[in-house]
Amino acid sequence: MATAKPKVAIVWRGDREARSTATLRNNRFHRIFEELSAIGIDAEPAVYDEAFSDEVRDQLLAADGVLVWVDPLHAGKTRHQLDALLREVAARGPWVSAHPDTILKMGVKEVLHRTKHLGWGTDTHLYRSAASFGEEFPARLRTAGPRVLKQNRGNGGQGVWKVELIGGAEGSERVQVLHAQRGSMPEELALPDFMARCEAYFAAGGCIVDQPFQPRLPDGMIRCYMGSDKVVGFGHQLIKALVPPPPEGPDSEAAQPGPRIMHGAEAEPFQKLRSMMEAEWTPQMMEVLGLDAASLPIIWDADFLYGPHTATGDDTYVLCEINVSSVFAIPDEAPAAIARLVAARLRSDHR
């Protein structure tokens, strides 16, 4: 008697039409579907929206595993209802990657503060209330130079600001701020007015993370793609977020980010970073956050900026974000790695 193939549901956000017309090939995850099928795993689309969440719940409960690609914020919607659904599904049998509880440990900006003592850390501070923000941030800005503020959970540059003093007496300073969202322009305003704008980030238990601005930002960002605890590839991009646009404006060609150049895990320029991620930083992060290998997402990434050169001229790296909720695009090598990791997880769950 033939053994039934294991079933995996792949979740992304869309409307009713997107759900009804989704196939294995007409979406950006088609390579992942192909690789899963190639090793004998039956994968199916599971397009999600709050309007038909019960239907999606029933579909996920019939699967052996669930892979999720849904941003924290999208068109005014959050993951609040979806995360509750995924917790319920995981509690009833199927494994979920990334589990919402893992996201709340890894995929939030607070992780930058919790792991600042690791080799990827920097002078990072955390404000849990508007009161502590008001008491501590102005003094830090006066003494430490330009800072980057980040709301705890977001994507696409939402709630990420470069803040720089431009003048004024203590208590009535003026600042120049630049939002990391594409198309943003520098803005000058009173520091108290800007801080009042940020108070919304403390809603629903939120917080603000504060890091120094990295002067080597124009050298680009390195995205280190991880399959569980191993590197599966890299992406290097000349980003323009937090870089003032040229005189032609934020919509000009010169203001657009460069292409993200993908590299395999063996790419020579990134072997030092790979070694540190696999041998040091990821195990140390797991210990700090209380995660084991089985809890790590099937796919996640750590975004690094270049830090100051060492005395011998070597590069250093500063972690600016960990992405867990919706990691895409991915290197060409990643879909096969994802499929292998899914198969291993399914075997582990059925021992």
Long-range contacts (C-beta under 8 A, 24 or more apart in sequence): 5-40, 5-41, 5-42, 6-40, 6-41, 6-42, 6-64, 6-65, 6-346, 7-41, 7-42, 7-43, 7-44, 7-62, 7-63, 7-64, 7-65, 8-36, 8-41, 8-42, 8-43, 8-44, 8-63, 8-64, 8-65, 8-66, 8-67, 8-342, 8-346, 9-43, 9-44, 9-45, 9-46, 9-59, 9-60, 9-63, 9-65, 9-66, 9-67, 10-43, 10-44, 10-45, 10-46, 10-66, 10-67, 10-68, 10-69, 11-46, 11-47, 11-48, 11-56, 11-60, 11-66, 11-67, 11-68, 11-69, 11-70, 12-45, 12-46, 12-47, 12-48, 12-68, 12-69, 12-70, 12-326, 13-47, 13-48, 13-49, 13-70, 13-71, 13-74, 13-77, 14-47, 14-48, 14-49, 15-49, 15-51, 16-49, 16-51, 16-52, 18-47, 19-45, 19-47, 19-48, 19-49, 19-52, 22-47, 28-328, 28-329, 29-69, 29-328, 31-335, 32-67, 32-335, 32-338, 32-339, 34-335, 35-335, 35-336, 35-338, 35-339, 36-338, 36-339, 36-342, 38-339, 39-339, 39-340, 39-343, 40-343, 41-339, 41-342, 41-343, 41-346, 48-82, 50-77, 50-81, 50-82, 53-81, 53-82, 53-85, 56-85, 57-85, 57-88, 57-89, 60-85, 60-86, 60-89, 60-94, 61-89, 61-92, 61-93, 61-94, 63-94, 64-94, 64-95, 64-346, 64-349, 65-94, 65-95, 65-96, 65-97, 65-342, 65-345, 65-346, 65-349, 66-90, 66-94, 66-95, 66-96, 66-97, 67-97, 67-298, 67-338, 67-342, 68-96, 68-97, 68-98, 68-325, 68-326, 69-325, 69-326, 69-327, 69-328, 70-325, 70-326, 71-155, 71-156, 71-325, 71-326, 72-107, 72-153, 72-154, 72-155, 72-325, 73-153, 73-154, 73-155, 73-156, 73-158, 74-155, 79-325, 95-345, 95-349, 97-297, 97-298, 97-299, 97-345, 98-297, 98-298, 98-300, 98-324, 98-325, 99-295, 102-291, 102-295, 102-296, 102-297, 102-324, 103-324, 103-325, 105-289, 105-290, 105-291, 106-285, 106-289, 106-291, 106-297, 106-300, 106-322, 106-324, 107-153, 107-300, 107-322, 107-323, 107-324, 107-325, 108-152, 108-153, 109-150, 109-151, 109-152, 109-153, 109-207, 109-209, 109-321, 110-152, 110-207, 110-209, 111-285, 111-289, 111-322, 112-150, 112-209, 112-211, 112-319, 112-320, 112-321, 113-209, 114-288, 114-289, 115-284, 115-285, 115-288, 115-289, 115-319, 118-280, 118-281, 118-284, 118-285, 118-288, 119-276, 119-280, 119-281, 120-276, 120-281, 120-302, 120-304, 120-317, 120-318, 120-319, 121-318, 121-319, 122-211, 122-212, 122-214, 122-307, 122-318, 122-319, 123-211, 123-212, 124-209, 124-210, 124-211, 125-209, 125-210, 125-211, 126-207, 126-208, 126-209, 126-210, 127-202, 127-207, 127-208, 127-209, 127-210, 128-202, 128-207, 129-202, 130-199, 130-202, 133-195, 133-198, 133-199, 133-202, 133-208, 134-195, 137-195, 137-210, 138-170, 138-173, 138-191, 138-195, 140-210, 141-165, 141-173, 141-175, 141-191, 142-170, 142-173, 144-212, 145-212, 145-213, 146-212, 146-213, 147-210, 147-211, 147-212, 147-213, 148-210, 148-211, 148-212, 148-213, 148-242, 148-320, 149-198, 149-208, 149-209, 149-210, 150-208, 150-209, 150-210, 150-211, 150-321, 151-198, 151-201, 151-206, 151-208, 152-201, 152-206, 152-207, 152-208, 152-209, 153-206, 155-323, 155-325, 155-326, 156-181, 156-182, 157-181, 157-182, 157-184, 157-241, 159-201, 160-241, 160-242, 161-194, 161-198, 162-213, 162-242, 163-194, 164-213, 165-191, 178-242, 178-244, 180-241, 180-242, 181-241, 182-240, 182-241, 182-250, 182-257, 183-250, 183-251, 184-250, 185-245, 185-249, 185-250, 186-244, 211-318, 211-320, 213-242, 214-305, 214-306, 214-307, 214-318, 214-320, 216-305, 216-306, 216-307, 216-308, 217-242, 217-243, 217-305, 218-243, 219-305, 219-306, 220-258, 220-306, 221-303, 221-304, 221-305, 221-320, 222-270, 222-273, 222-303, 222-304, 222-305, 222-306, 222-317, 223-260, 223-301, 223-302, 223-303, 223-304, 224-270, 224-273, 224-274, 224-277, 224-301, 224-302, 224-303, 224-304, 225-299, 225-300, 225-301, 225-327, 225-330, 225-331, 225-334, 226-277, 226-282, 226-296, 226-297, 226-299, 226-300, 226-301, 226-302, 227-298, 227-299, 227-334, 227-337, 227-338, 227-340, 227-341, 228-293, 228-296, 228-297, 228-298, 228-341, 229-278, 229-282, 229-283, 229-286, 229-293, 229-296, 230-265, 230-278, 230-337, 231-265, 231-274, 231-277, 231-278, 232-265, 232-299, 232-330, 232-331, 232-333, 232-334, 232-337, 232-338, 233-262, 233-263, 233-264, 233-265, 233-330, 233-331, 233-332, 233-333, 233-334, 234-262, 234-263, 234-264, 234-265, 234-267, 234-270, 234-273, 234-274, 234-331, 235-260, 235-261, 235-262, 235-263, 235-301, 235-329, 235-331, 236-260, 236-261, 236-263, 237-261, 260-329, 262-329, 262-330, 262-331, 262-332, 263-331, 264-331, 264-332, 264-333, 265-333, 272-314, 272-315, 273-304, 273-317, 276-317, 277-302, 294-345, 294-348, 297-324, 297-327, 298-338, 298-341, 298-342, 298-345, 299-327, 299-330, 299-334, 299-338, 300-324, 300-327, 301-327
